[in-house]
Amino acid sequence: MPADLSPIDKAKFVAAKRAVDFVQSGMKVGLGTGSTAAWMVRCLGERVREEGLKIIGVPTSSRTAELARAVGVPVSSLDDVKWLDLTIDGADEFDLNLALIKGGGAALLQEKIVATASDQMIVIADAAKEVAQLGAFPLPVEVIPFGWQTTKALIEETLVSMDVLNRDVTLRMNGDRPLITDESNYIMDLHLKRIGNPRQLALVLNQIPGVVENGLFIDICDVVIIGHADGRVTVRDINAGSESDDRIDFAPPDNIFSDMGD
């Protein structure tokens, strides 16, 4: 991979680089899934190799587990470690209250379980992920395959009474077949355009038979780190009510790409 990163990758990289500063030796760390979280895993691998950082990572997908092993981050299961000090993950959208939409990478179930089993969740994102109101990004909902068309109809019926702008529901595909999650489930994408009451929608969706979990993360994220293409990062802590700015050298060392084939 070339060192001259695109603007979006620079933003993702500096957010990830700043986030791993929160990780200390001895921590058990949840490792998110997705393109931004992949930068974080590579940055952690660099600290493990260069600084001798001692951590245990708990991946939220098979893809993340494979990457973590490739860059030298020791991994374990949530059942083995039971509770985590910190989870670092990306988001498809976040609002001023740090409510999130996640699941674009089809790993929302494990991501939510791991984040909830952590003392703190840090979200890393580029500035384009911040929105005034959630919903422009389709909301993923994980459902069991059995009776999925009935579950889809129940979701559509439920949305009629919700404060949303649109109610289109589609089954996420992988080519000509339904996409299968790590837990052997399907993903429904809800094209809502605007979600007026995310908390209510999250609760109602999870009452529908066949729904396993939804991609609304409410009252889970503690800190968001927003990266910019010029190397600036903004750290917003909702619990402390604080916001600070920093700048990161976005020229990554060559060995951060050691796990990548191109």
N, C-alpha and C positions, 0 to 999 in steps of 0.2 A: 504494500500500500504506500502511495507517495506521501512524503512529509508535508506537501503543500495541500493542506486540508481545505475542503469547501467551507464556506462561512457557517453552514449549519453544523458541520462536524466540529469546527472550532468552538462553537457555542456549547455543544454537548461535551466536548473534551474538558473545557475549563470548568464547567459545572461538576463534572465527575472528579476532576483533580482536586477541587476545593472540598468536595464531600468526603473524600478519603482522609482528609486531615482530621476528621472526627473520630477515626478508627484508632484505637490504642491496642497495644499488645495485651493478649489475654481475653480479648473480646470474642463473643460469638455474634456473627454478623449475617443477617439475611441479605442474600444477593438477588437483586431484581432481574427481570427479563426485559429484553428489548434493546434497541440500538444505543440508547443513552446509557442504560445499565451496563451494556457490554463495555463501554469506555471505562466505567467505574471498576469493573472486574479486572480489566487490563492494568489500570492504575494501582489497584491493590496488589496484583501480581508483581508489579515493579517494586512496590514497597517491601514485599516479602523477599524478593531476590536481592535488592540493594541494601535494605536496612535490617533484614532479619526479623521483620514484623511477624509476631506469632498470633495467629487468629484461627478460628474455625468458621468456615463459610457454610451457610445453609442455602442452597440454590432453590429458586422458585420454579425451575423448569429443567428438563433434561438438556436443553440447549445451553443454559447457564452453567449447569454442572460440568458439561463437556469443556466449555471455555475456561472455567475456573481451574480445572485439572491441568489444562494445557498451559496456563500461565503460572502454575505453581501454587495456587491457593488451595489449602487443604479443605476438603468438604466433608460434611456429615449430614445426617437427617435431622429433621425437627424432633422426631421421636427420641433420638439419642440425646440431643442437647436440651430439649424440653422448653427452654426459654432463651430469648436472645437479648443482647444489649442494644442492638441497633439493626435496623433494616434500611438499606439504601436502594431506591428503585426509581424508575422514571414514571411519567404520567402522560396520557394523551391530552388531557386538559386539567387545569386547576383554576379555581376562582379565588377571590379575595379572602375567603374563609378557609382556604386550603382544602376544600372539598375537591375530590378528584374524579375523573373518569379514567379507568384503566381497563386493559384487556385487549388492546389492539394487537398484542402479540399472542393472544389466546391462552394466557397463563394466569388469568385473574383469580381463579380459585386458590391456587397455591400461593399467589402473591398476597391475597387478603389474609389467608391463614397465617402466613409467616409475619406479615406486618402487624397483625393483631397480637401475635405472641412475642412482641418486642417492646422494650422499654421506650424506644423512640423510633419514629420513622422519618427519614429524610428523603425528600423527593428532589431529583435532579432533572432539569428541563431547560430547553432553550426558551427564549422570550416569547416565541410564537404560541407556546402552549398556555399562556395566561389568557383567561377570558373573563369578561364581566359576568357572564352567565353560562353555566354548563349546557351542553347539548348540541353544539355544532358538530362535534365528533360523535359518530354513532355509538350508542351505549351497548356494550357487549353484555349478553346474559348467557350463562352456561346452563344447558339443559341436558337431561338424560336422553339418549336416543329413543327409548321406548315411548311411543305415542307423541313424538315431537310435533307432529302437525296439530294435535289437540292442544299441546302446550302453547304453540304459536297462536292458535285461535284464542286461547284464554288470555294471553298477553295482550293481543290486539283489543279484546273486549275490555280488559282492565284499563288500557290507555285512554279509552273514551272518557273516563271520569277523572283523568289526571290533567294537571296544568302543563301541557306540552303543546308545541306548535304543530307537530306532524306526528303521524302514527304508523309509518311504514315499518314493517318487520321483515327481515330477510335472513335466511339460513346462510351462514358463512360457508363458502365452498373452497375446496382445494382441488382445482381443476374441475373435473366433472363429478367429483364426489364430495360429500360433506367433510369439512375439516374436522379432524378428531383431536381433542385435547390430550394432554398427558394423562388425564383421568378417564379417557375413553368416552368423553361426552361431546356434544355438539355446542356450537356457539350461535346464538341469535343476535343479530345486530339491529338495534332499535334506532331508526333514523328520526329523531325527535326534533332536531333543530334548536329547540329551546326547552330547558327543564325548569319550570317555575319553582318547584319544591322538591329538591333532590332527596331530602331526608324522607319525606312521605313516599316518594316513588320507590326508594330502596327498600323500605319496609313492606310495601304492598307487593312488589315483584316477588319477594322471597316467600310470600304466602301462597303462590301459585303452585299447584302440584306439577312436578316435572322440572321446576326451576331449582337448580343447585345453588347458584350464587349470581349476583349481578356486579357490574363493574363500577358502581358508585362507592367510593371510599369516603365515608363521612366520619369526622372526628377521629381519624386515624393518623393523618399526617401532622407532624409537629413543626418541621422545618422544610422550606423549599429553597433550593439553590438554583438561581436563574443565571444561565450562561449567555454571553453575548459574543458575537463574532470577533470583536476587537480585544477580547481577553478579559473584559469586565465580568465580575460576578456579583450578584446581589443575594445576600443571605437574609431570609425573612423567617423569623421565629414567632409563631402565633402565640405560644404560651408566654413568652417574655414580652410580647408586643413590640419587638424590636426589628429594625432593618438596617443592614450595614452593607457597604460596598467594598470590593476588593478588586485586585487585578492579578491575573495568572499568566505566566509565560506559556503561550499555547503552542510552542514548538516542542512536540513530544520527542523523547529520545527514541532512537531507532528500535531499541529492544522492546518497546511497548507494542510493536507490531509482530513480535516473534511468533505469535499464535496464528497469524493470518497468512493465507496462501497466496494472496495477490498483492 
